[in-house]
Amino acid sequence: MRFGNIPLPGIRESSARAGSLSISLAGFLNGCLRFARAHWPQACVLCGAEAAGSTLCAPCAADLPWLPRSRCAICALPIASGGVCGACSTRPPAFDRVEAPFAYSFPVAGLIHALKYSGRLALARTLGEALAQAVSGDVDAIVPMPLARGRLAERGFNQALEIARVVAAHTGIPLLRDAVRKVVETPPQTALPWKARARNVRRAFACDADLSGMRIAVVDDVLTTGATLGELARTLKAAGAASVTGWVVARTPRA
Protein backbone atom coordinates (compact mmCIF):
# COMPACT_ATOMS: atom_id res chain seq x y z
CA MET A 1 0.00 0.00 0.00
CA ARG A 2 1.45 3.34 -1.00
CA PHE A 3 0.01 6.77 -0.14
CA GLY A 4 1.31 9.76 -2.08
CA ASN A 5 0.19 13.39 -2.08
CA ILE A 6 -3.52 13.59 -2.78
CA PRO A 7 -4.37 16.69 -4.86
CA LEU A 8 -7.69 18.42 -4.27
CA PRO A 9 -8.21 20.54 -7.44
CA GLY A 10 -10.63 23.44 -7.42
CA ILE A 11 -10.74 23.83 -3.63
CA ARG A 12 -9.61 27.11 -2.08
CA GLU A 13 -9.70 27.44 1.66
CA SER A 14 -8.24 29.56 4.40
CA SER A 15 -4.85 28.48 5.70
CA ALA A 16 -6.40 27.44 9.01
CA ARG A 17 -8.99 25.21 7.34
CA ALA A 18 -6.39 23.78 4.96
CA GLY A 19 -4.15 22.96 7.90
CA SER A 20 -7.04 21.23 9.65
CA LEU A 21 -7.79 19.24 6.51
CA SER A 22 -4.13 18.21 6.20
CA ILE A 23 -4.01 17.01 9.82
CA SER A 24 -7.29 15.10 9.43
CA LEU A 25 -6.10 13.48 6.19
CA ALA A 26 -2.80 12.45 7.76
CA GLY A 27 -4.65 10.93 10.70
CA PHE A 28 -6.97 9.03 8.38
CA LEU A 29 -4.11 7.62 6.30
CA ASN A 30 -2.13 6.63 9.39
CA GLY A 31 -5.22 4.84 10.68
CA CYS A 32 -5.53 2.96 7.38
CA LEU A 33 -1.92 1.87 7.59
CA ARG A 34 -2.32 0.65 11.19
CA PHE A 35 -5.45 -1.27 10.21
CA ALA A 36 -3.69 -2.88 7.24
CA ARG A 37 -0.70 -3.91 9.31
CA ALA A 38 -2.96 -5.40 11.96
CA HIS A 39 -5.20 -7.37 9.58
CA TRP A 40 -2.97 -8.36 6.66
CA PRO A 41 0.35 -10.23 6.82
CA GLN A 42 3.45 -8.15 6.20
CA ALA A 43 5.83 -9.48 3.55
CA CYS A 44 9.60 -9.57 4.07
CA VAL A 45 11.26 -7.01 1.79
CA LEU A 46 14.07 -9.47 1.00
CA CYS A 47 12.42 -12.87 0.45
CA GLY A 48 8.68 -12.10 0.37
CA ALA A 49 7.82 -14.47 3.21
CA GLU A 50 5.37 -13.49 5.93
CA ALA A 51 7.15 -11.19 8.37
CA ALA A 52 4.72 -11.06 11.32
CA GLY A 53 4.14 -7.32 11.42
CA SER A 54 7.71 -6.37 10.52
CA THR A 55 9.33 -5.68 7.16
CA LEU A 56 11.90 -8.49 7.58
CA CYS A 57 11.28 -12.11 8.42
CA ALA A 58 13.32 -13.62 11.27
CA PRO A 59 15.69 -15.70 9.06
CA CYS A 60 16.51 -12.73 6.79
CA ALA A 61 17.04 -10.45 9.79
CA ALA A 62 19.42 -12.97 11.33
CA ASP A 63 21.43 -13.19 8.09
CA LEU A 64 22.02 -9.44 7.77
CA PRO A 65 25.64 -8.22 8.02
CA TRP A 66 25.51 -7.21 11.69
CA LEU A 67 28.64 -5.46 12.94
CA PRO A 68 30.70 -7.49 15.40
CA ARG A 69 30.79 -6.51 19.07
CA SER A 70 34.52 -5.86 18.82
CA ARG A 71 34.71 -2.42 17.22
CA CYS A 72 36.21 1.00 17.82
CA ALA A 73 34.42 2.83 20.64
CA ILE A 74 34.54 6.05 18.60
CA CYS A 75 34.12 5.31 14.88
CA ALA A 76 32.55 1.80 15.08
CA LEU A 77 35.17 0.33 12.76
CA PRO A 78 35.49 -3.41 13.45
CA ILE A 79 38.82 -4.10 15.19
CA ALA A 80 40.46 -7.20 16.61
CA SER A 81 40.08 -6.12 20.22
CA GLY A 82 37.93 -3.60 22.09
CA GLY A 83 38.90 0.01 22.70
CA VAL A 84 39.80 2.71 20.23
CA CYS A 85 41.28 2.13 16.77
CA GLY A 86 44.65 3.56 15.81
CA ALA A 87 43.19 6.25 13.55
CA CYS A 88 40.88 7.63 16.26
CA SER A 89 43.68 7.47 18.86
CA THR A 90 46.08 9.38 16.62
CA ARG A 91 43.59 11.91 15.28
CA PRO A 92 40.33 11.99 17.26
CA PRO A 93 37.35 13.05 15.10
CA ALA A 94 35.04 15.96 15.90
CA PHE A 95 32.17 13.57 16.68
CA ASP A 96 32.17 11.68 19.98
CA ARG A 97 31.14 8.23 18.82
CA VAL A 98 29.23 6.26 16.19
CA GLU A 99 26.52 3.65 16.73
CA ALA A 100 25.60 1.42 13.79
CA PRO A 101 23.95 -1.98 13.43
CA PHE A 102 25.33 -3.11 10.08
CA ALA A 103 28.38 -3.35 7.87
CA TYR A 104 27.84 -1.78 4.46
CA SER A 105 27.57 -4.97 2.43
CA PHE A 106 24.93 -7.21 0.83
CA PRO A 107 21.98 -7.04 1.28
CA VAL A 108 21.94 -3.87 3.43
CA ALA A 109 23.87 -1.95 0.76
CA GLY A 110 21.16 -2.89 -1.74
CA LEU A 111 18.37 -1.73 0.57
CA ILE A 112 20.07 1.63 1.10
CA HIS A 113 20.68 2.02 -2.63
CA ALA A 114 17.03 1.20 -3.40
CA LEU A 115 15.85 3.78 -0.88
CA LYS A 116 18.14 6.56 -2.12
CA TYR A 117 18.13 6.05 -5.87
CA SER A 118 14.92 4.14 -6.62
CA GLY A 119 12.67 6.07 -4.25
CA ARG A 120 11.52 2.99 -2.31
CA LEU A 121 10.56 5.04 0.73
CA ALA A 122 9.01 2.05 2.51
CA LEU A 123 12.55 0.80 3.10
CA ALA A 124 13.14 3.74 5.46
CA ARG A 125 10.97 1.85 7.94
CA THR A 126 13.10 -1.31 7.63
CA LEU A 127 16.37 0.57 8.08
CA GLY A 128 15.03 2.96 10.72
CA GLU A 129 13.62 0.19 12.89
CA ALA A 130 16.93 -1.70 12.82
CA LEU A 131 18.81 1.48 13.73
CA ALA A 132 16.39 2.35 16.55
CA GLN A 133 16.92 -1.08 18.10
CA ALA A 134 20.72 -0.73 17.96
CA VAL A 135 21.28 2.72 19.49
CA SER A 136 21.67 3.55 23.16
CA GLY A 137 19.15 6.40 23.13
CA ASP A 138 21.12 8.60 25.57
CA VAL A 139 20.72 11.83 23.56
CA ASP A 140 18.45 14.86 23.80
CA ALA A 141 17.56 15.33 20.13
CA ILE A 142 17.96 13.81 16.68
CA VAL A 143 19.22 15.75 13.65
CA PRO A 144 19.04 14.19 10.17
CA MET A 145 22.05 14.63 7.91
CA PRO A 146 20.87 17.44 5.58
CA LEU A 147 20.99 17.49 1.80
CA ALA A 148 21.88 20.56 -0.23
CA ARG A 149 18.90 22.26 -1.88
CA GLY A 150 19.82 21.13 -5.38
CA ARG A 151 20.31 17.49 -4.40
CA LEU A 152 17.04 17.52 -2.46
CA ALA A 153 15.16 18.91 -5.46
CA GLU A 154 16.72 16.30 -7.73
CA ARG A 155 15.97 13.34 -5.44
CA GLY A 156 12.67 14.62 -4.04
CA PHE A 157 13.36 13.52 -0.48
CA ASN A 158 16.15 13.22 2.07
CA GLN A 159 16.75 9.56 2.91
CA ALA A 160 18.38 10.49 6.24
CA LEU A 161 15.27 12.42 7.27
CA GLU A 162 13.00 9.51 6.33
CA ILE A 163 15.10 7.13 8.44
CA ALA A 164 15.28 9.68 11.27
CA ARG A 165 11.46 9.94 11.37
CA VAL A 166 11.26 6.21 12.11
CA VAL A 167 14.02 6.34 14.74
CA ALA A 168 12.37 9.29 16.49
CA ALA A 169 8.99 7.55 16.50
CA HIS A 170 10.46 4.39 18.04
CA THR A 171 12.69 6.07 20.62
CA GLY A 172 10.49 9.04 21.55
CA ILE A 173 13.45 11.40 21.08
CA PRO A 174 12.61 14.80 19.54
CA LEU A 175 13.49 15.23 15.85
CA LEU A 176 14.98 18.62 14.90
CA ARG A 177 14.39 18.33 11.17
CA ASP A 178 15.18 21.96 10.31
CA ALA A 179 18.00 22.70 12.78
CA VAL A 180 20.77 22.31 10.21
CA ARG A 181 21.14 23.24 6.55
CA LYS A 182 23.67 22.21 3.96
CA VAL A 183 24.66 25.52 2.42
CA VAL A 184 27.27 24.37 -0.10
CA GLU A 185 26.51 22.23 -3.14
CA THR A 186 29.29 19.65 -3.05
CA PRO A 187 30.08 16.74 -5.36
CA PRO A 188 28.92 13.37 -3.97
CA GLN A 189 31.44 11.98 -1.49
CA THR A 190 31.30 8.60 -3.22
CA ALA A 191 32.81 10.18 -6.36
CA LEU A 192 35.91 11.42 -4.52
CA PRO A 193 39.10 9.78 -3.23
CA TRP A 194 38.95 9.23 0.52
CA LYS A 195 41.63 11.85 1.24
CA ALA A 196 39.66 14.52 -0.64
CA ARG A 197 36.39 14.02 1.22
CA ALA A 198 37.16 16.17 4.28
CA ARG A 199 38.11 19.11 2.04
CA ASN A 200 34.94 18.61 -0.02
CA VAL A 201 32.57 19.21 2.93
CA ARG A 202 34.52 21.95 4.73
CA ARG A 203 32.14 24.72 5.94
CA ALA A 204 29.28 22.97 4.13
CA PHE A 205 26.75 23.25 6.99
CA ALA A 206 24.96 25.96 8.94
CA CYS A 207 23.01 25.52 12.17
CA ASP A 208 19.99 27.72 12.89
CA ALA A 209 19.24 26.38 16.37
CA ASP A 210 20.56 27.04 19.86
CA LEU A 211 21.83 23.63 20.98
CA SER A 212 23.45 24.77 24.22
CA GLY A 213 24.29 21.76 26.38
CA MET A 214 22.36 19.30 24.21
CA ARG A 215 23.48 15.80 23.30
CA ILE A 216 22.77 15.40 19.59
CA ALA A 217 22.45 12.25 17.47
CA VAL A 218 22.99 12.70 13.73
CA VAL A 219 21.09 10.11 11.69
CA ASP A 220 22.49 9.06 8.33
CA ASP A 221 22.45 6.02 6.07
CA VAL A 222 26.16 5.24 5.68
CA LEU A 223 29.44 6.20 7.34
CA THR A 224 32.57 5.78 5.22
CA THR A 225 35.46 8.09 6.15
CA GLY A 226 33.49 10.08 8.71
CA ALA A 227 34.41 13.36 6.98
CA THR A 228 30.82 14.54 6.54
CA LEU A 229 29.79 13.57 10.07
CA GLY A 230 32.92 15.24 11.44
CA GLU A 231 32.19 18.52 9.66
CA LEU A 232 28.58 18.52 10.80
CA ALA A 233 29.71 17.72 14.36
CA ARG A 234 31.94 20.81 14.32
CA THR A 235 28.97 22.92 13.20
CA LEU A 236 26.69 21.48 15.89
CA LYS A 237 29.26 21.99 18.63
CA ALA A 238 29.78 25.57 17.49
CA ALA A 239 26.03 25.98 18.06
CA GLY A 240 26.46 24.74 21.64
CA ALA A 241 26.02 20.96 21.40
CA ALA A 242 27.70 19.17 24.30
CA SER A 243 28.23 15.98 22.30
CA VAL A 244 27.53 14.59 18.83
CA THR A 245 26.90 10.91 18.16
CA GLY A 246 26.50 9.43 14.71
CA TRP A 247 23.56 7.04 14.39
CA VAL A 248 24.14 5.41 11.01
CA VAL A 249 22.54 2.37 9.43
CA ALA A 250 25.74 0.94 7.98
CA ARG A 251 29.49 1.31 8.51
CA THR A 252 31.82 0.94 5.53
CA PRO A 253 35.08 -0.79 6.43
CA ARG A 254 38.27 1.10 5.67
CA ALA A 255 40.09 0.06 2.50
C-alpha distance (Angstrom), angle and dihedral (degrees) to the residues before:
residue distance angle dihedral
M1 . . .
R2 3.77 . .
F3 3.82 126.2 .
G4 3.79 117.6 -165.0
N5 3.80 130.6 173.5
I6 3.79 109.8 -53.7
P7 3.83 111.1 -144.7
L8 3.78 118.8 -146.5
P9 3.85 104.2 -161.6
G10 3.78 120.4 -160.9
I11 3.81 95.9 19.4
R12 3.80 119.1 119.1
E13 3.75 118.5 -179.4
S14 3.76 140.1 161.1
S15 3.79 116.0 -85.8
A16 3.80 90.7 -110.6
R17 3.80 93.2 53.4
A18 3.81 91.7 43.6
G19 3.79 90.1 51.9
S20 3.80 90.3 50.3
L21 3.79 90.4 49.9
S22 3.81 91.2 49.7
I23 3.81 92.1 51.2
S24 3.81 92.0 46.8
L25 3.81 91.8 48.5
A26 3.80 92.2 49.0
G27 3.79 90.2 50.1
F28 3.79 91.5 49.5
L29 3.81 93.4 49.9
N30 3.80 92.4 46.4
G31 3.79 88.7 51.5
C32 3.81 90.3 51.8
L33 3.78 90.9 51.5
R34 3.81 92.5 49.3
F35 3.81 90.3 49.1
A36 3.81 91.9 49.5
R37 3.78 93.2 49.0
A38 3.79 91.0 48.8
H39 3.82 96.7 47.9
W40 3.81 105.6 31.3
P41 3.82 127.1 54.4
Q42 3.78 115.9 -106.2
A43 3.80 115.7 -127.8
C44 3.80 122.1 -135.7
V45 3.81 109.6 -110.4
L46 3.82 90.7 -138.9
C47 3.81 106.5 42.8
G48 3.81 104.4 9.3
A49 3.79 94.5 -123.0
E50 3.79 121.4 137.6
A51 3.80 108.3 -78.2
A52 3.83 102.5 -167.4
G53 3.79 98.6 -121.9
S54 3.81 95.5 -37.0
T55 3.80 130.9 92.0
L56 3.83 93.3 -120.6
C57 3.77 128.2 52.6
A58 3.81 117.4 -129.9
P59 3.84 96.5 -105.5
C60 3.82 93.2 49.7
A61 3.81 91.5 46.0
A62 3.80 90.5 51.6
D63 3.81 91.4 51.0
L64 3.81 95.7 53.4
P65 3.83 117.0 115.3
W66 3.81 96.7 -98.0
L67 3.79 114.3 -173.9
P68 3.80 114.5 -110.5
R69 3.80 120.0 -108.6
S70 3.79 90.3 -117.2
R71 3.80 103.5 79.7
C72 3.78 140.5 124.8
A73 3.80 111.6 -71.9
I74 3.82 89.8 -138.1
C75 3.82 110.7 35.4
A76 3.85 99.7 19.2
L77 3.80 92.2 -126.8
P78 3.82 109.1 155.0
I79 3.82 109.4 -108.5
A80 3.78 134.3 176.9
S81 3.79 94.6 -109.7
G82 3.80 135.5 18.5
G83 3.79 124.6 -89.4
V84 3.77 129.7 57.1
C85 3.80 125.3 -26.3
G86 3.79 121.3 -120.3
A87 3.80 94.6 -106.5
C88 3.82 93.7 53.8
S89 3.82 91.4 44.2
T90 3.79 92.4 51.6
R91 3.79 97.4 40.5
P92 3.82 113.1 13.8
P93 3.83 112.4 -151.0
A94 3.80 124.4 -124.3
F95 3.81 91.1 -110.4
D96 3.81 119.3 76.2
R97 3.79 100.8 -136.5
V98 3.79 145.3 -27.6
E99 3.80 128.1 -127.0
A100 3.80 118.0 -165.2
P101 3.79 134.9 158.1
F102 3.81 101.1 -155.1
A103 3.77 146.1 43.3
Y104 3.79 112.7 -125.4
S105 3.80 98.3 -106.0
F106 3.80 140.3 101.3
P107 2.99 125.9 -11.4
V108 3.82 98.1 6.0
A109 3.81 91.2 54.2
G110 3.81 88.5 55.5
L111 3.80 92.7 50.1
I112 3.80 91.5 51.0
H113 3.80 91.5 46.8
A114 3.82 91.3 49.9
L115 3.80 91.1 50.7
K116 3.81 95.2 48.0
Y117 3.78 102.9 37.5
S118 3.81 105.4 22.7
G119 3.80 97.1 41.3
R120 3.81 94.9 -123.5
L121 3.79 92.8 157.9
A122 3.80 93.3 173.3
L123 3.80 87.3 73.2
A124 3.82 89.2 67.8
R125 3.80 86.1 74.5
T126 3.82 92.3 53.1
L127 3.80 93.3 48.4
G128 3.80 95.3 38.5
E129 3.80 94.0 51.3
A130 3.82 91.5 50.6
L131 3.80 90.5 49.0
A132 3.81 93.2 47.1
Q133 3.80 90.5 54.0
A134 3.82 92.4 50.3
V135 3.81 102.3 49.2
S136 3.79 127.2 86.8
G137 3.81 95.1 -131.3
D138 3.82 94.9 -142.7
V139 3.82 95.6 134.8
D140 3.80 134.9 100.2
A141 3.81 100.3 -136.9
I142 3.80 143.3 4.9
V143 3.81 123.6 -128.1
P144 3.82 120.1 -170.4
M145 3.79 117.2 -137.5
P146 3.84 101.7 -101.8
L147 3.79 127.4 -129.9
A148 3.78 123.6 -140.5
R149 3.81 114.3 -104.3
G150 3.79 94.5 -107.9
R151 3.80 94.3 49.5
L152 3.80 90.9 46.7
A153 3.80 91.4 51.8
E154 3.79 90.9 48.5
R155 3.81 95.5 48.3
G156 3.81 97.5 33.9
F157 3.80 95.1 -138.8
N158 3.79 142.0 37.3
Q159 3.80 109.9 -115.5
A160 3.82 91.3 -158.2
L161 3.80 90.6 56.1
E162 3.81 91.9 48.9
I163 3.82 90.7 51.8
A164 3.81 91.1 43.7
R165 3.83 91.1 54.7
V166 3.81 89.4 59.1
V167 3.81 93.6 45.4
A168 3.81 91.7 49.3
A169 3.80 91.8 48.9
H170 3.81 92.3 51.1
T171 3.80 97.6 42.9
G172 3.81 100.0 35.6
I173 3.81 90.3 -130.8
P174 3.83 115.5 142.6
L175 3.81 116.0 -102.7
L176 3.82 115.4 -139.4
R177 3.78 96.8 -162.9
D178 3.82 96.8 168.8
A179 3.81 100.9 36.0
V180 3.80 94.5 101.3
R181 3.79 134.3 38.2
K182 3.77 131.4 -166.5
V183 3.78 102.5 -131.9
V184 3.81 100.4 178.6
E185 3.79 124.3 66.5
T186 3.80 102.6 -135.2
P187 3.80 131.2 -179.8
P188 3.82 113.0 -100.5
Q189 3.80 111.2 -82.0
T190 3.80 90.3 -132.2
A191 3.82 89.5 64.7
L192 3.81 93.5 57.4
P193 3.81 134.7 76.2
W194 3.80 111.5 -102.3
K195 3.81 93.5 -111.0
A196 3.81 91.6 55.1
R197 3.79 96.4 52.4
A198 3.81 98.4 82.9
R199 3.81 90.7 52.3
N200 3.82 90.5 47.6
V201 3.83 94.4 60.8
R202 3.81 99.2 37.1
R203 3.85 110.7 137.5
A204 3.81 89.1 -5.8
F205 3.82 96.2 134.6
A206 3.79 138.5 63.1
C207 3.80 126.8 -167.5
D208 3.81 120.1 -147.8
A209 3.80 97.1 -176.4
D210 3.79 135.6 82.6
L211 3.80 103.5 -121.4
S212 3.79 97.1 172.9
G213 3.80 109.9 166.9
M214 3.81 94.3 -10.0
R215 3.79 125.7 139.8
I216 3.80 106.0 -136.0
A217 3.80 130.4 -161.3
V218 3.81 116.0 -158.4
V219 3.81 112.1 -152.4
D220 3.79 118.6 -150.8
D221 3.79 138.4 151.9
V222 3.82 102.3 -122.6
L223 3.80 138.0 14.3
T224 3.80 115.9 -157.4
T225 3.81 114.9 153.3
G226 3.80 95.2 -6.0
A227 3.81 91.2 -126.3
T228 3.81 95.4 125.0
L229 3.80 93.8 44.2
G230 3.81 90.0 47.0
E231 3.80 93.0 52.7
L232 3.79 92.3 47.3
A233 3.82 90.0 47.5
R234 3.82 89.6 55.9
T235 3.81 89.7 51.6
L236 3.81 92.8 48.4
K237 3.80 93.2 47.8
A238 3.80 90.0 49.3
A239 3.82 85.5 57.0
G240 3.81 89.7 54.8
A241 3.81 104.5 -89.9
A242 3.80 111.6 156.8
S243 3.81 93.2 -153.3
V244 3.80 139.5 -0.7
T245 3.79 123.1 -149.5
G246 3.77 124.1 -174.3
W247 3.80 114.0 -134.0
V248 3.80 103.2 -168.8
V249 3.78 130.8 167.3
A250 3.80 96.0 -138.3
R251 3.80 137.9 18.6
T252 3.80 119.2 -147.3
P253 3.81 112.8 -143.2
R254 3.78 116.6 -123.2
A255 3.80 115.7 -100.4
